[in-house]
């Protein structure tokens, strides 16, 4: 079964995750901001991991939860060589 990581804890994060959660197996969250890493930001057992930890999950797909084009481009650039979908 494919697992999902929601990436980008921003203004739309909570509304996106609430909708996505009903159809996807979101196992963790991630963000570039180290202040979020290790925290249980959604109030359940899933925590926010550092971007470099995403590849520790088996069969993972990353869902970008940011709407801002410049944020999406920055995420793509920073993680261009990452080994996740």
N, C-alpha and C positions, 0 to 999 in steps of 0.2 A: 504494500500500500504506500502510495506517495505521501510524504509529509511536507508541510508548508511552513515557511518562516515569513512572517509579515515584517517588512523592512521599512523603516521610516516612522518614527514616533513624532508626528507633527499634529497640526490642527485638525486633520480629518481622520487621524488614526483610529480613534475609538468607534466612530460611526462605520468606518470600513470594516474593522474587525468584527463588529457585531453582525454585519451582513455576511461576511465571508465565512465566519465561524459555522454557520448553519450548513454549509456545503463542502467545506474543506477541513482537513485535519491539521489545524495550526498547532505546531508543537512548541514554537518559541517565537520571540520577537527579536528584532535587531535594529540597531541605529548606529550612526557614526559618532554620536555623543557618548563619551565614556562615562558621563554622569548617570546614564541609564543602565549601564551594564551591571548585571547581577541582581537587578531589582525585579520584583514581581509587580509590574506596572498595570496589569489588567485585573489584579485582585484574585488571581487563581494560582495554580501550581506552575504555570508557564512563566519563565523569566526572560529578561532581555539579555541577549548574548552579544558579544563583540562580533563585528563582521567576520573576522578571521576564524571564529568558532563555528560559523554556519556549515562549513564543510565537514564538521564532526557528525552531522546528522546523516543518516543513510537515506538514499533516494529522496533528496530534498529539492523542493522548488521554492524560489523566492518570489513573494508577491510584494511589489513596491506600492506602498500606501500613501505616496505623496502625489499631489496633483500638479505641483509647480514644475514646469518644464526644466528650469535651471537645476532644481533639486534632482530630478530624474537623470539629467545628463551628468551631474556630478557623481551620482551613485554609479552609473554605468562606467564612467571613466575610472573611478577609484577601484572598482571591482572587475575590471575588464579581464584580468587573468585569473579570476577566482574559478574554482572547480565546482560550481553549482549551476542549476538550470535557471 
